[in-house]
Amino acid sequence: MKIKKPNFTKKRNFKYGAVATAITVGFVALVVVVNIIATLLLDKYPLTLDLTNSGRYEISQESIDYVSSLSRDVTIYVLADETYFSDPSNPYVYQVGETLKKYAQYSDRVTLSFIDLESNPGFASRYPSETFAVGDILVESDLRIQKFSYQDLFDIGYNSSTGSVSSVSSHAEETMTSALLYVTDEDPTGVAVTEGHGENAVAGLTGLLGKNGFELETVRTLGAEISPDAQIVIVAAPTIDFTEEEIKKLDSFLVNGGAYGKQLIYIADPGQPKLPNLETFLAEWGIGFEEGVVVETDANRIYYNAYFSIQNADSLDLDFIGRTEALKAPIVMYNVRPVVTLFDAQNLRSTKVLCTTYDSSVLAPLNIPDGYDPSNEQKQVFNTIVAGQRESDATAGGEVTRSTVVAFASSNMFASGIGDSETFGNSQYIVSLFNEMTGKEAAITVASKDLSAVRLEINATTAIVLGVVFVAVLPLAVLVIGLVVFLRRRNL
């Protein structure tokens, strides 16, 4: 007698078990496939949802519109392992990484590439004139490159009492959009900075201009000519006088063969000695300087000390810098040497006051004696930014053109941490002035993002929705699924 082998495949519990197993395997496979597809899509397209109030992981619509309209290819090289910029436990660097990804996601013209210098040492050899460090970011087009460190993307404030970090803001979007503007600009505005006369380095000014698409070069006017491609010359608080030959070069640059249309920025400092050749040259443009240093007597108009003063916002000539709205923050100046106008208008030349102190300021001697009391001095308004202009002769026919000399009363207003900081209005004023004087298309204005408190920021409506989903909908769904499974298995 043959013993009939049981056929397990025909039993109901086996059928249900096989179906359950197949569903489980299929579901797991589906999850894996969906995860792969989602990862690819998230890398390529901006599908993530930024719930922070400041939108710290997004870029502005202005940047999106610009990057979407790029007409040439750009590569953003991040000289670090990608995992370093993808780690949320380091919120500041993570914010930079997420911001960089957005540029590649919003434009097929932008490629984001992470380069590990240790495993790819040959990368640096492609740029023999550059020195690279881990964390540097290089933006490259077929026209030119721009390099900066990721630390340059942050503005860090410190508590003056404890020395601890009090605020952190990100300039990642502002810097990246400006870099794209610069490397894709077919005709960048040239700026020549004089050297060889003990000039102030004004690193905050040159750094700011470089980030906003200006092409900077230094020039020793004693032995070299000013490039005809330069639109602006900067003379920053020299302590050695220019020779007569150098003065002729400055004058020739501004006259520009009768075409004019050139600009000169002169920056003064209270500590400068007498510079007769330069002072005579500036006097021809209606610009002179007082001896001494401005002291602010109103405590409400002082930043750090009486020499570090807030300028009168109502005195700003916004039309001159092409602005229709006020600056976002006040202009501040430290160690101010007042500028004076020597005439209003004469012989196709004119002057204009662009900024002043408040009427609570006094002029103190540079070497203040013991027991000096500024309250004994006469309080008055002092000019801190003045423009002198010379225009072409309209009687000769053709369009009237003009060259401009703008004199600033403080070199410290351009220092790093002041001239390039979002805390003050200096940077906004400077960029607006340079753009307006050169006819350069205004750079995209991007607000910095506060990273001081890295947390999930959601409004009340979003909080309610998320609460309902996680507290009610999901638990109820799990309960229903569990109940269905229990009832099905009970009848096996």
C-alpha positions, 0 to 999 in steps of 0.5 A, a space after each residue: 500500500 502506497 502512502 500518499 505524500 501530503 501535498 502542502 501546496 494545496 493546503 489553504 494555509 500554504 496558499 495564504 502564506 505563499 501569497 503573503 511571502 510574495 507580497 512581502 518580497 514584492 513590497 520590499 523590492 518596490 521599496 528598494 526601486 522607489 528609493 533608488 528612483 527617489 534618490 536619483 530624482 532628489 539629486 537631479 531635481 529640487 523636490 525637497 521641502 524646506 520648512 525653515 522660516 528663512 528658507 536656509 536650504 533653498 535659493 531665492 527666485 531671483 537666483 533661480 531665474 538667473 541660473 535657469 537662463 544661463 547661456 554657457 556651462 559652469 562647473 562648481 568644484 567642491 574640494 572635499 568629500 561629498 559626505 562632509 557637506 552632506 552631514 546634517 550634524 554639521 548644520 553650517 556646512 550642510 547648509 552650504 552643501 544643500 545650497 550648492 545642490 540647488 544650482 545644479 538642480 535648477 539648471 542643466 548648465 550647472 554641474 556640481 562636482 566634489 573632488 577629494 584632493 587626496 585621492 585626486 592630486 592631479 586636479 590641482 595641477 590643472 590650475 598652476 597659479 592657484 593654491 587649494 585647501 580642503 573645503 575650497 570651492 572653485 567656480 569655472 566657465 570657459 571664460 574664467 574661474 573664481 575661488 573661495 573658501 567655504 569659510 568665506 560663506 559665513 558672517 560670524 558675530 561674537 559677544 563682546 563680553 564673553 567672546 563666544 559666537 552670538 550669531 551666524 549668517 550664511 552668504 552661500 547663495 549671495 556668493 555663489 550667484 555672484 560667482 556665476 555672474 562673474 565667470 559668465 560675464 563676457 565683459 567684466 568691469 575692470 578695477 585698478 587698485 594703486 600700490 607703491 604709496 603705502 596705501 591701505 589694503 582695504 581687503 573688505 572693499 576688494 573682496 566685496 568687489 570681487 564677489 560682485 563680478 568686478 575684475 581687480 588688478 593692482 597697478 604701480 603708476 610710478 612705472 606702469 600705465 593704467 589699463 585702458 580696460 579699467 573703468 575705476 581706479 582706487 587710491 586707498 589712503 596713501 601715505 606717500 605722495 604721487 609724483 607729478 608724472 603719476 598725477 598726469 596718468 590719473 588725470 589722463 585716465 579720467 579725461 579718457 581722450 575727451 570721452 570721459 566716462 571713467 571713475 576714481 575712488 579716493 579714500 582718506 584717513 586722519 593719519 595721512 601726512 601732507 600729500 601736496 601733489 595729490 591734494 592739488 589734483 583733488 582740489 581741481 575736482 572740488 575736493 579737500 580735507 580737514 585736519 583732525 578726526 570726527 568724534 560723535 558725542 551722541 551715544 545713540 549714534 555710536 557703535 563701539 566708541 566715539 570714533 566709530 559713528 553711524 552716518 546720517 541716513 537722511 543725508 544719503 543721496 540715493 539717486 546718485 547710487 541708482 537706488 529707489 529704496 533705503 539701505 537695509 542697514 546704516 552706514 558706519 565709519 571709523 576714524 573719519 577725516 572730514 571731506 570738504 567741497 571747494 566749490 559747487 560748480 565751475 568750468 564744467 566741474 561740479 561737486 555733490 555731497 553724498 553722505 554726512 555725519 549727524 549734527 552732534 559730531 565734533 572735530 577733534 585733534 588727531 593727537 588728543 591731549 590729556 583732559 580733552 573734552 569733546 563737549 567743549 567743541 562746536 557740534 556740526 555736520 561733516 561731509 563723509 562722502 563727496 563726489 566731484 564731476 567733470 563733464 564733456 563740453 556740450 557745445 562740441 555736440 554729441 552726448 554729454 559724458 562725465 568722469 567722477 572722483 568720489 572721496 570717502 572720509 574713512 579707510 576703516 569703513 572698508 575693512 574686513 568685517 565692516 565693509 563686507 558685512 551685512 550688519 552695516 549698510 556699507 557693502 550695499 552702498 558700495 556695490 550700488 555706487 560701483 554698479 551705477 558709476 560703471 553702468 554695470 547691471 545691478 547684481 542680484 540682491 540676496 539676503 543672508 540667512 540666519 543660522 544662529 538657531 538651527 532647528 525645524 521652523 514650522 508655522 502653526 498650520 503646518 504643525 497642526 497638519 503634521 500633528 494630525 498625520 503623525 498622531 491620528 492618521 498613521 496610528 489609525 492606518 496601522 491599526 486598520 491594517 493590523 486588524 485586517 491581517 488578524 482577521 484574515 489569519 484567524 480564518 486560515 
